[in-house]
Structures are given as structure tokens and as C-alpha cells.
Amino acid sequence: MRYSQLFTKTQKEAPRDEESLNAKLFIRAGFIHKEMAGVYSILPLGLRVIRKIEGLLRKEMIALGGQEILMPALQPKANWEQTGRWKSYDSLFRFESFYSKVEYALGPTHEEIVTPLLKRFVSSYKELPRSVFQIQTKFRDEKRAKAGLMRSREFIMKDLYSFHLTQEDLERYYERVKESYERIFDAVGIGGITYVTFASGGTFSQYSHEFQTIAPSGEDIIFLCEKCRVAVNKEIIQEQKGCPECQSTELKERKAVEVGNIFKLKTTYSKAFEFSTKDEKGKAHEVIMGCYGIGVTRLMATVAEVLSDEKGLRWPSSIAPFQVHLMGLIGGKSEAEKLYREFETQGTEVFYDDREDATSGEKLVDADLMGIPYRIVVSEKTLKTGAVELKKRGEEKVELIKIQDTVHNLKAHT
């Protein structure tokens, strides 16, 4: 992509009404635009990051046996009344149709849809287990939407639902999802600071599990056990002193951001919708369920919060909008143009700053702000030695490489 063709622009200053680091960086770098509190338009660069995250999630969910579907955001009141959550779900957007006067909800989650949906198609124990997932926009009426994409009123989420005949089968699948989530967080560069965290299971079970990323801006408090590398959230620590995994009481308090959660729903929703199946002996069983969520936009914001530096964003290659930020400075624009075409031919994701009205300094500042993993500078100075400058985002070292070997060398680096 050429910068000159991009309709968005970077900003020197962050909006005054934004409190969160992620929103400030994303708006300044041209990744999102704020429409109102808790609601953002995702711009071309931001959408490329989101699509990369979705690709990682989709690959892992399919490996878990998940079948991708897309359920409606608009949900009937009757389903929510059947589970008893129409009035009890605090952040539920409820409204009445202007024409029919029928009441609806905008989906904050999809148990009320997915349970009767699977009931419609699963009629035998031989068809279990089953799992389905979606990546979809959700809506929650947050009281305080001031954390940018980490807590917004409209957001993108991956939710996976599993259906089992036995509790033992749910337990096995639950552990597989844990391992899958750990691979996902490793892939986006936050695995080393993200911890499986014991949380309340509510009415479903003794515990659920969150995945919490250590962050100074985190809204949650967790208590970290370095002995077994798991954590306990504030709600659990108020009920018991030690870590449920190893009973250690030597726990360190940390601020964190929840980037994922998993629940053993058991039969809560299958009971509400009378979803049962018979085993091989003809005995009826209520279907046992689990649910597993990762907020796509929240994960994007968390990566920005914890990996950025004083100059701007710093994307890992796995989810970066582009792999290379190419720029031609004074005396190097002709050769930069040739390199751009070569990168494109070779299939390398390249962002080419070809602006005529931007100074060299402005281009360099924007490159750091956008956070693309590798920066290549072609200038009169570098061409005197037949080379270009290669620099990895976040590192001080600048490497000179022969211009004819640029594409090959970059592939070696990435």
C-alpha cells in the first residue's frame, strides 16, 4: 500500500477526551476514529491488524474442532426471558421496534441463541461432542466506556461454544482450549505476561478461568503465584487466602487486563431450553456446555498498551498491518519505488511512504508511531554505498544492507 493512497492521516497530538493509552496511540497513528464514547470506526490500518488476529483465532478454533457460524446481533426478548436474564443482565441493550412494538436485545453474548440453535440439529448422543464459534460484533451498555478498545460499547469478539454428553468430556475439551489460548497469546507477543487466572464460576461451577495480561493500565487486580505461574483474581482472594493450584499464600498483587475467559456452563442453558439427548442405553441427559471468549478488539488494544514505547506502537510480526515500512528520502525515491514493486511482486506486505509533502523527519516519526516491525530507508546517503538502512522497530541498531539483496535479507530477518 502507498501512503499517498491512504485516506487517513496521522496526528501529532492525542485527543484531549481520551484517557486510555491504546485509544491515544490508535487515533494518532490513524488506526481508529472515535464516533462517540465507547464506539469507534476501525480504519484501514486497524482493520488489517484485526483481520490478522481473527486469522490466528480462526486457525486455533478450527484445530479444536470448532465449526464457524455467524449468529445474529439482534436477539428476541423471549429467549432472554427463558434464561431469566432479560432483566438481570446489567449491560444488555434493550429496545422496542418502532413498527411492531416487539422488544429485542442487541447481543452481548450468544448463549440464548446458540443453545436452541444446536438443539434444533443435534438429536442423538452420537452427534456429540460438537463445538461452534463465531467472530462477531457484540454490544454492551458499559457504564464507563473510557478505556478505548479495551472496554467499549460495541466490540468484536470470538466466542466458542461446546456441547458434551458427559462432564468428563467437557473437562478434556476445557483443557484443550486452555492450551489453545496460551498459543494464541504467545503468537501475539504477550504470552510471557499473560496468566491463567482463577475466577468465580458463578452459578455454573466453583471456578472459571480468565487470561489476564500484566499491564500498568489494567482495570483488574490479580494475585500472582510465581511458584506455579497461575493467578487468582480479587473476587477469589477475598474468599480464600491461597492459590487453588498449589495452595501457596505467597502471592504478588498486580494490575492486569482480561484478554480471554473460559466457563464450564454445565447444564444451565440446556436446562432452560430443554436441550437433552439420550445415551446408548436410552437414558436422557441434559447436554453439558462450555463457552470460551476472546475479545478481538480488546486483545488488539492490550497488545498496544503493553508493547508500545514512548515513540508509538510496536507490533509483533504476527499481527502487524504490514511487515515493512519503506520510505524514500531525498535522493532515494527512485530506488525506493523499484524496491516497492519488488516487494509487491514477492508477496511481502509493504507500506510505502511515497508522500511528496512530508519531510524526512515526519516520515521517520510516523514510522515509529505506526509500529510496523521493519523500517527500510533509501536515501542519497545510503545509495552512495549501494545500500539501504534496515531497522527493527524498538531497537536502536541500524543495519546497512546491499540494495540488490534487500528483499532476500528481509525474508531472512522475518
N, C-alpha and C positions, 0 to 999 in steps of 0.2 A: 504493500500500500504506500502511496505517496502522501506525504503530509499535505501537500498543496491541494489534494482532492478531499481531504477530511473536512467535514463541515464544522467540526468542533474546534475549540481553541483552549489553550492552557490559560491559567490565571495566575497573576503574581501574588495575590492575596487571597486568603481563605474567607468565605462568607462570615460575617460577624454573628449570624444567628445559629451557626453550627458549633456544637460543643465537642463532638467526638473527633478523634484524630482521623479515623477512616473516612468520614464524610469530607473533612477538610482536604485530605490528600486526593480523594477521588474527584472532587469537584475542581480543585486546582489543576489536576492532571487531565481533565476532560473525559473522565470515565463515567460520570453520572451527572444528572441535573436535578436539583430539588424542585418539586412541584408544590408541595406543602408539607407540613410536619408529618414525618413518617412515610412519605410517598416520594419515590424518585423515578425519573426516567433513566433507563440504562442506555448509555451512548455506545457507539461502535467499539471503542477500545474495551470498555467494561463488559460488553456482551461477549467479546472474544474470550475473556477470562472465564465468564460464566459457562460458556459452551465447553471450555476445557475441563472445568470442574465437573460438569454434567457428564462428560465423556468418561472420566475416571469413575464416577459413581455408577454409571450405566454398566461399565465393564464388570465391576465388582458385584453388582446386583444380579446380573445375568449368570455370573460364576456361582452364585448362591442358589441358582435355580429360579430366580425371580422372572416372571413374565411381565413385560411393560404394558401398562394400560394408561388411560387418561380419564380421570373421573371429573364430573362437573364441579365447578366452584359454587354454583347455585344449587342449594340443597333444600329439600322440603321440610317444613316445620314438623310434619308428622313423624319423621324418622328421629328427630331430636327429642320429641316428646316420648317416643317409645323407649329411649335410653334414659329419660329423666334429666337430660342436660339442656333442654330449651331455656329454662330459667336459671340453672345453676352454673352454666359456663360463662364466666365473667366477661371475657373479651369477645363474645360472639356478636358479630354484626347481624342484627335482625331488621327486617323491613317488610313493608306491605306493597304488593303490586298495585300500581295506580289503576289498572283496568279491572283485574279480577278480585282485588281486595284479599287475595290469598297471601299468607305470610311465608317468608323464605329466610334462609340464613346464607351468608357467604362463608364458605368452608374454611375454618381454621385448622381442621384435621378431617380425616375421612373414614373413621370407624362406622359412622352412621350410613355411609354409602357402601363401603366395601363389604360389610358383613352380609346384608341382604343380597348384594350382587353375587357373592360366592355361593350363598345358599341356593340361588337360582340355578346354578350349574353343577354343583357338587352334590351328588345324591348317594354315593357309595363310599365306604371306607377305603376301597381300592383306589379312589381318586385323591387320597390324602397321603402324604402332605402336599400342600400347594402353597406357593407364595407369589404375590403380585406386588408390583411397585409402580410408582409414577414420579415424575418430576413436574411440578405444577405450582402455579401461583396460589398462595394462601392469604387469608385476611384475618387480622386480629385487632380488636379495638383497644390498643395499648393506651394506658392512662398517661404514660410519659414516654413519648417516642422521640428521644433526644440522643440516641446512640448511633445515629447514622444507619447503616445497613445491618448493624448488629441487633437492633430492636426496632423494626419498622411495622407499619400497619398493613403493608402489602409486601410480600416477600416470596421468593422462590424456595421450594423445599422438595427434597427427595423423601418420600415415605414408602416404606416396605411393610407389608402385612403378611404374616404366615399363619397357616391353618393346619392343625395337627389332630390326630386321633388320640394320642397319649401325651401325658406330661413329660415323659422321658424323651419323646421325640422333640417336643418343644425345647427342652433343656439342651439337647445336642445342637439344634439349629441356632439357638441363642448364642452358644459359644462360638459357632462358626461366624456369626455376624460380628461378634466382638473382634475376632481376628481380622475380618474384612475391614472393619472400621480402622483398626490400627494400621493396616496397609494404606488406607486412604490418607490418613493424617501424616504418615511418613512421606507419601508421594507429594503432598503439598508443602512439605518443609517444616511441619510443626510437630512431628512425631515425638521428638525428644522432650517437648514441654507440654505434651498432652497426656492426661492421666485418666484411666478408668476410675470413676468416682461413684462410690456407693450413695444412692439416694433413696428416698422413701418410695415404696411400691404402691403407696396409697391404698385403695380398696382392692388392688389386684394381687399383690404379693408383699412379702416382707421388704424386699429391696427391688429397686430398678437400678439402672446404671446410666450415668451421664459420662460424657467425654469432655473433660474440662482442660482448657489451654491456659497455662500461666500467663497472665498479662497484667501490667500495672493499671490498665484502664478497665479491668474486669469488673462486672457488676456482682459476681458471686464470690462468696468466701468458701474456700475448701481447706481441708486439713490433710496435708500430705504425709504419707508414711514412706520414708526413703528406704526402709528395710525391705518392703515388698513392692514398692513403686505403684501403689494404688492410693486413692484418696477417699475422703469422706466429706460429704457436704455438710453445711451448717445445721440443717434440719436433723441429720442423723447424729451429729456430735452432741446435740442437746439431749438426745435420748440415751446415748451410751458413750462411755469415755474412750474406748479403744477402737482400733481399726478392725472391722469384721473379718478381714482376710487373715491377719496374723495376731490379732489382739494386742498389738503394740500400742502403748499410750504416748510414745514419743512422736508426736505429730506437729508439723510446722504449718502455721497459718499462712495462706497465700490468696491473693486475688486472682480470679480466673474467669474465663468466658466459656460458656457451654457451647460446644460445637456439634454435639450429637447426643442422642439418648436412645435407650432401648428398654422396652417394657414387656413383661410377661402378663398379657391381658387375661390369660386363662379363659374363663367362660363368661366373663362379664357381658360382652356384646352378643355372643352367640345365644346366651340365655334370653337377652332382651328381644332378639329376633327369631327365637325358637329354631336355631340352626343346629341340627343334630344329625348324626348318621349312625347306622348300625354296623357293629363289627362282624367278623366272620361267623360268630355264634348267634347273630341276630339281636344282640343286646344294643340298645340305643345309647349313644354317648353324645353329650353336648360337645361341639367342636372347640378345641383349645386354640387360643390365638396369641400371637405376639406382634408387636409393632416396633418399628425401628426408623428413627428420623435423623436427617442431617439437613440443616438449613443451608442451601447453596449460597445465597447472598450473605448470610451470616458468616459462613466459612471464608468467603472472599474477603469480608471486612476484617475477620480475625487475622488472616494472613497479613493483610496490610498493616494492622496495628502492631503485630509482634515482629515483623521482619523489616519494616521501614526504618530509615535513619533520618538524620537532620536534613538531608537533601531531597528526600521523597520516597516513593515506593521502591520496593526491591523484590521482584517476582522470581520465584523458582521457575526453572525452565518448563516444568510440567504443566503449569497453568498460565504462563506469560502470554500476553496478547500476541507478541512476536518474539522471535529468538534473537534477532539482530536489529539494532538501531544504527542505520547507516547515515552518514552525513558527509557532504562535500563542502569543505570550507574554501576560502579564497585560493584559486589556482588548482583546486582538485575536483571541481564539479563535473568535468567531462569524464574523468576516470571513475568517479563515483556513479555516474549514470551507467557506465559499462558494467560495473560491479553489480548494480541493482538488477540489471537484466540477466546477468549470470546467476545470481541468487534465485531469481524467479524461475529461470529455466531448470535449475537443480532442485526446485521444490522447497527451498529454505524460506521460512516465514520472516520476511524482512520489512521493516518500516523505514522508509527512505525520507529523510528530511530534506526535501528539494526546494524549500521556501526561498524565494529571492528577496523577500522583505525582512528577513530575520538576520541579526548579526550572529557572528560565530559564538559569542558569549551566550546569547539567547538560546541557540541550538544546544549548546552543552548543558545549560541549566535545565532545559526541557527534557533532555535525555535522562538526566538523573531523576527528575520529578516523575517521569513515566515508569521508570524502573525496569525496562527491558533488559534481559540478562547480559547481552554483549553489545558493546558500542564500537563501531568502526568509523574512524575519521580519516578522510582523504583530504590532503591539503598540499599546497605548494611545497611546504617544508618536508613532508613525508615523501613526496614524489621525487625529491632530489636524490633520495637513496633507493628509489624504486620500491617503496614500501607504503604500508598503511599502519595506522595505530589501532591496536586491538586492546580493549579494556573490559574487564568483567565488572558489572555493577556491584558496588560495595567494596571493591578492592582498589588499592592505590596504584598497584603495579600497572604500567603501560608497556605493552609489548609491540615491537615493530616486526611486521611480517611482510614477506615479499608479496607484492600486489598480485602476481600471477598465481600464488599459492593460497590466496585469501579464502576462497570457498572451501578448499580441501582442508586447510588448517582449522577453520571454524568447525567443520564437522568433527574433527579430532577433539576439539575442546568440548563440544556438546555431546 
